[in-house]
Every structure is written in structure tokens, then in C-alpha cells.
Amino acid sequence: MMKNRPRVSPTPTMGKTLKTLESEALPNNLPQSQIKTRMTDDGPIFYEKLSSREYTPIERFRRASLKVFAGALGPPLSFVWSSLPKHLVFMNKDGNVTNDFFSDPLKSFGIDSENLQISSSSGNILGLWAVKREFSIGSILFCHGSGGNRASPSHRLAILKNLSALNFNIVAFDYSGFGDSSGTPNCANVVEDTVSAYKFMTTHFIGPYLIYGHSLGTSIAVEAVACLQNDENPVDGLICDSCLPSMRREMLEFPTVQLSRSIYSDRLFERFVDHHIQKSGLNFTTDSTIIKVTCPILLFHSKNDTVIKWEHAQNHFKAICVEGASNWCRFILFEDIHNYGHCGNIYYPGLPSIMTEFINAIKFSIQRYQADVL
């Protein structure tokens, strides 16, 4: 049944001011992936120049051949190598490193934090960074995406630096089997790891307490928030950056599987996906879980995200407005002109104002639903 809801109040775009500020702030001579600092009226912003490299004809041929090979032989090979789908979701061997890699985050990555290890309820040991601010306005737990670790790819460092520059305490950790954390990742383990890292944060830092998830990390964050709703320190706010739908839907829509769908019938391919989801336990149901979340929710997505469709975040927002348990939700869609893609939303110059509004909504229990195109 549709609930009585306050009117959703879309606001006009912020116009040319921020776009001009952003374009002027990104010099063209920066090396790709080099993180820099600049000042805005709202404070410092860390960013990297977002650009794409040119591939040689041989490289393009190799990439195209690999896509054809994967599209044609991927589905039957997955029945021989039954763990393949899980490895494609949890790419924990992508950038897997030892604790020494993280031991001096200030020297190695420019992150002024402690490098710690904690025990998880999953039974594994988690590598973790704890960034403490002297005059903090809250604390954020960061849940990264499917590959790499808490330090890599470089946009994760930018997320940590930007949020820390806004005077948030930050806890960034690696799931079981990622980075310098022990064990093997699965849906249950990564959620338990997130809950354990969150409880570490509430023990050592002040609130309000937020969880920030990016890409696959949004699904993990949503599940963890739902698990913590009856905890003595429930999550005060949820931030979903490039949010997934259900795992099933994402596996059906992921760009790299579209060739397989064209080779095999849709019905056969869907049965193949359902089989592997059931067998491997890849059962994240973000779309049905997010409407159960009671805390304020902030959704970011870029219109030119080629990994996860922005319409999924829009659908989450609509569902929250109609039948969600949360009384505050804001959906922000970044226009193509920003070229943020899948990993660039954190570079938006107006982030400080957005986060200030979000904290105020938490502190003053504001009830509102708002959608913006910026």
C-alpha cells in the first residue's frame, strides 16, 4: 500500500557556476591518476584528471578478441570452473598485497591514519585504516567495490581524502580475502566484516555514524545497515555512490555479458545466472533491502556511468519515496558534462555543501525527499 509521503521536491540544477568552477579547476597537463588538491569556497577538494588512454590497433584487436572469447565460452566454462562467477564478483586477487603495503599510509598514500588489524565476526582478521580528525563532525565507514583494496584504485584515496578534509573521521577496511585481510570473501563474510568494522568505529570515534558504499560496496553497505538497525548504535546515515540493483539484475545487465546474451537466448542466459546465484550464494538484494533502511539515505550516480546504469539509483529513490522506511532521501544525478563515469562522483566541487545538508538532516530529523540533476 502506498504510504502518505511528504511531497518530493526536485530543485533546479545549480547552473553554470559549479560547472565553470570544475572545468577551470582541472588543468589539462596533469598525468592520469595523479591526485591534486584545490580550494573551493567550501574547502579543499582532492581530484584527479579523468581521461581515457588511446589503445593501439593491436591492443584494440586483443581486447576485442578477449571479449568474443569470453562471451562465447564464458557460460560453459563457468560450469567447469564453478567458482568463476564468485571470482568475477569478489575480485580479491586483483591487487592483493601484504600488510607492509599499508603500514605507512601517510608516506605511501598521503593518508594520515593508523594502520590496524581487527578481528571480524566472520572469523577473519581485517586490515584497516583509522583516520582521526581533531574537530570531527562525524565518522564514516567506507565500503569499497569489487576489486583492489582500500588504497587502490586511486579514486578510493580521493574519497578518503575528500571526506577527511570535511572533518569526518574515516574507517577504511578490506573485506575478508582483500588487501591484507585474511580469509575468503563471500556474501555473508563481507557483511559480517562491515558490521565488525562499524562497531570498531563506534567504539573509537564519535557520531553521527555514516556508511559510504561505492559500486559493489553499496550492496554490502545496505545489507550491513539493515543488520545494524536494532544495534545499540544503529547507523545514522547511508551514502550509496553508483548503487547496484539486485545482484541478479546487475549480472544480467553488466556490459561485458551482453555478447553472451546475444549468443545464447535470454531465457537460457537467465537460467544460467539463476543457477550460479543459487549455487554460489551471491544473493545481494539491494532493491528490496534498501526500502527497509530507516536512516537518511543519499544516492549519487553519474549519467555516463557505463558500469552500472543510473536508472537503478533513480528506481531506488522512487521506491524509497513510495514505500521506504526512511524519512529522508536525496538522489543526485550528475550530468554528462562532468564526465564522472563510474568512479568520479567524489570529485564534485559542491560535495561539502551536500554533506553538510546530509548531516543536518540527521541531526535535526528532517523529513524530505529530493531529486537533483547537477
Backbone hydrogen bonds, N-H to C=O, Kabsch-Sander energy under -0.5 kcal/mol:
donor,donor_aa,acceptor,acceptor_aa,energy
3,K,322,V,-1.5
5,R,3,K,-0.6
9,S,369,Y,-2.4
11,T,371,A,-1.1
19,K,15,G,-0.8
20,T,16,K,-3.3
21,L,17,T,-2.4
22,E,18,L,-2.6
23,S,19,K,-2.6
24,E,20,T,-2.4
25,A,21,L,-1.2
26,L,22,E,-0.5
26,L,23,S,-0.7
30,L,27,P,-0.9
33,S,49,K,-0.9
34,Q,31,P,-1.8
35,I,33,S,-0.7
36,K,47,Y,-2.8
38,R,45,I,-1.9
40,T,43,G,-2.0
43,G,40,T,-1.4
45,I,38,R,-3.0
47,Y,36,K,-1.8
49,K,34,Q,-0.5
51,S,49,K,-0.8
60,R,56,T,-2.6
61,F,57,P,-2.2
62,R,58,I,-2.5
63,R,59,E,-2.5
64,A,60,R,-2.4
65,S,61,F,-2.6
66,L,62,R,-2.3
67,K,63,R,-2.0
68,V,64,A,-2.2
69,F,65,S,-2.6
70,A,66,L,-2.8
71,G,67,K,-2.7
72,A,68,V,-2.4
73,L,69,F,-2.7
74,G,70,A,-1.8
77,L,73,L,-2.3
78,S,74,G,-1.8
79,F,75,P,-0.6
79,F,76,P,-0.9
80,V,76,P,-0.8
80,V,77,L,-0.5
81,W,77,L,-3.3
82,S,80,V,-0.9
84,L,81,W,-2.0
87,H,83,S,-2.0
88,L,84,L,-1.8
89,V,85,P,-1.2
90,F,86,K,-3.2
91,M,89,V,-0.9
91,M,146,S,-1.5
92,N,90,F,-1.8
94,D,91,M,-1.4
95,G,93,K,-1.2
96,N,93,K,-0.7
101,F,98,T,-1.1
102,F,99,N,-1.3
103,S,99,N,-0.7
103,S,100,D,-0.7
108,S,104,D,-2.7
109,F,105,P,-2.1
110,G,105,P,-0.7
110,G,106,L,-1.0
111,I,105,P,-2.0
112,D,110,G,-0.6
113,S,111,I,-1.6
114,E,130,A,-2.2
116,L,114,E,-0.7
116,L,128,L,-3.3
118,I,126,L,-2.0
120,S,124,N,-2.8
123,G,120,S,-2.1
126,L,118,I,-3.0
128,L,116,L,-2.4
129,W,172,A,-3.4
130,A,114,E,-2.0
131,V,129,W,-0.5
131,V,170,I,-3.5
132,K,130,A,-0.6
136,S,133,R,-0.8
137,I,167,N,-2.7
138,G,167,N,-0.6
139,S,208,P,-2.6
140,I,169,N,-2.8
141,L,210,L,-2.4
142,F,140,I,-0.5
142,F,171,V,-2.7
143,C,141,L,-0.5
143,C,212,Y,-3.1
144,H,142,F,-0.6
148,G,91,M,-0.7
148,G,94,D,-1.2
149,N,152,S,-2.6
152,S,149,N,-0.6
156,R,153,P,-1.8
157,L,153,P,-0.5
157,L,154,S,-0.6
158,A,154,S,-1.6
159,I,155,H,-2.0
160,L,156,R,-2.1
161,K,157,L,-2.7
162,N,158,A,-2.9
163,L,159,I,-2.3
164,S,160,L,-2.1
165,A,161,K,-2.3
166,L,162,N,-0.8
167,N,164,S,-1.9
168,F,163,L,-1.4
169,N,138,G,-2.8
170,I,131,V,-2.3
171,V,140,I,-2.5
172,A,129,W,-2.0
173,F,142,F,-0.9
174,D,127,G,-1.9
177,G,182,S,-1.0
178,F,175,Y,-2.5
179,G,148,G,-0.6
181,S,178,F,-2.8
182,S,125,I,-2.5
190,V,186,N,-2.4
191,V,187,C,-1.3
192,E,188,A,-2.3
193,D,189,N,-2.8
194,T,190,V,-1.8
195,V,191,V,-2.4
196,S,192,E,-2.3
197,A,193,D,-2.6
198,Y,194,T,-2.3
199,K,195,V,-2.3
200,F,196,S,-1.9
201,M,197,A,-2.0
202,T,198,Y,-2.5
203,T,199,K,-1.3
204,H,200,F,-1.7
205,F,201,M,-2.6
210,L,139,S,-3.0
210,L,208,P,-0.5
211,I,237,G,-2.0
212,Y,141,L,-3.1
213,G,211,I,-0.5
213,G,239,I,-2.8
214,H,143,C,-2.0
215,S,241,D,-2.3
217,G,214,H,-2.5
218,T,215,S,-2.0
219,S,215,S,-0.7
219,S,216,L,-0.6
220,I,216,L,-1.7
221,A,217,G,-2.5
222,V,218,T,-2.7
223,E,219,S,-2.0
224,A,220,I,-2.2
225,V,221,A,-2.8
226,A,222,V,-2.2
227,C,223,E,-1.9
228,L,224,A,-1.6
229,Q,226,A,-0.9
231,D,228,L,-1.8
236,D,209,Y,-2.5
237,G,209,Y,-1.2
238,L,296,P,-2.4
239,I,211,I,-2.8
240,C,298,L,-3.0
241,D,213,G,-2.9
241,D,239,I,-0.6
242,S,240,C,-0.7
242,S,300,F,-2.3
243,C,300,F,-0.6
244,L,215,S,-0.6
247,M,284,F,-2.8
250,E,246,S,-2.2
251,M,247,M,-2.3
252,L,248,R,-1.6
253,E,249,R,-1.6
254,F,250,E,-1.5
257,V,254,F,-1.9
258,Q,255,P,-1.2
261,R,257,V,-2.0
262,S,258,Q,-1.5
263,I,259,L,-1.7
264,Y,260,S,-3.0
269,F,265,S,-2.7
270,E,266,D,-2.6
271,R,267,R,-1.9
272,F,268,L,-2.0
273,V,269,F,-2.3
274,D,270,E,-2.7
275,H,271,R,-2.2
276,H,272,F,-1.8
277,I,273,V,-2.5
278,Q,274,D,-2.3
279,K,275,H,-2.2
280,S,276,H,-2.6
281,G,277,I,-1.4
282,L,277,I,-0.8
283,N,281,G,-2.1
286,T,245,P,-0.6
288,S,285,T,-0.7
289,T,285,T,-1.8
290,I,286,T,-2.7
292,K,289,T,-1.7
293,V,290,I,-0.9
297,I,328,W,-2.1
298,L,238,L,-2.7
299,L,330,R,-3.1
300,F,240,C,-2.7
301,H,332,I,-1.5
303,K,334,F,-2.9
305,D,302,S,-1.5
306,T,304,N,-0.6
312,H,309,K,-1.4
313,A,309,K,-0.5
313,A,310,W,-0.6
314,Q,310,W,-1.7
315,N,311,E,-2.5
316,H,312,H,-2.2
317,F,313,A,-2.4
318,K,314,Q,-2.4
319,A,315,N,-2.4
320,I,316,H,-2.4
321,C,317,F,-2.4
322,V,318,K,-2.0
323,E,319,A,-2.9
324,G,319,A,-0.6
324,G,320,I,-1.3
325,A,291,I,-2.1
327,N,294,T,-0.7
329,C,368,R,-2.0
330,R,297,I,-2.0
331,F,370,Q,-2.5
332,I,299,L,-3.0
332,I,330,R,-0.5
333,L,331,F,-0.5
333,L,372,D,-2.8
334,F,301,H,-2.8
334,F,332,I,-0.6
338,H,335,E,-1.5
339,N,336,D,-1.4
343,C,340,Y,-0.7
344,G,340,Y,-1.9
347,Y,344,G,-2.0
348,Y,345,N,-1.6
351,L,348,Y,-1.7
354,I,350,G,-1.9
355,M,351,L,-2.7
356,T,352,P,-2.2
357,E,353,S,-2.2
358,F,354,I,-2.0
359,I,355,M,-2.5
360,N,356,T,-2.2
361,A,357,E,-2.1
362,I,358,F,-1.6
363,K,359,I,-2.7
364,F,360,N,-2.5
365,S,362,I,-0.7
366,I,361,A,-1.4
368,R,327,N,-1.5
368,R,366,I,-0.6
369,Y,7,R,-0.5
370,Q,329,C,-2.4
372,D,331,F,-2.8
373,V,11,T,-0.5
374,L,333,L,-2.2
374,L,372,D,-0.5
